[in-house]
């Protein structure tokens, strides 16, 4: 099946061919190491940028809301009277035996 693929005069590798192959291998190693080093530097730079840059402008953002005017809003010409505070002190309930309903203080017997 593979008999047609055999070369009747195969090339012989000599010192010149070995030197060319070694030079090409060295060139490929050098290129791969430069790409790996550059990729590593780029990866570190992107990681630092991803950590530092998003939080940098958060404090500088200012939101300015424009005041809106509504034609249905009316203003009362008369001020409203102040009402009693909701959480203020409340009067104490009185019962029939309290001193305010008896009229006089009971005398305490002295020994």
C-alpha positions, 0 to 999 in steps of 0.5 A: 500500500505505501510502496509508492511513497518510498523515495528511491534516492533519499536525502542524506543529512549532513553537518550543513543540514544539522546546523540549519535545523539547529538554527531554526529550532533556536529561532523558534525557542527564542520567538516562543519565549518572547511571546510568553514573556510579552503575554505574561506582562500584558496579562499582569497589566490587564489584571492591575487595570481591572483591579484599580480602574473600576473603583477610581471614578466612583467617588467623582460621579455626581448626579445632578437632578433638575428641579421639576415644575408641576402646574398642578401644585398650589401654595397655601397663602395661610400657614397651618397652625402647629399641631401637637407633637406625635411623640411628645409627653402624654398626660397621666391618667387620674384615678379616684384616689389620687391627691389631685381628686381628694383635695388635700394631702392625707396626714401622716401620723408621727410617732 
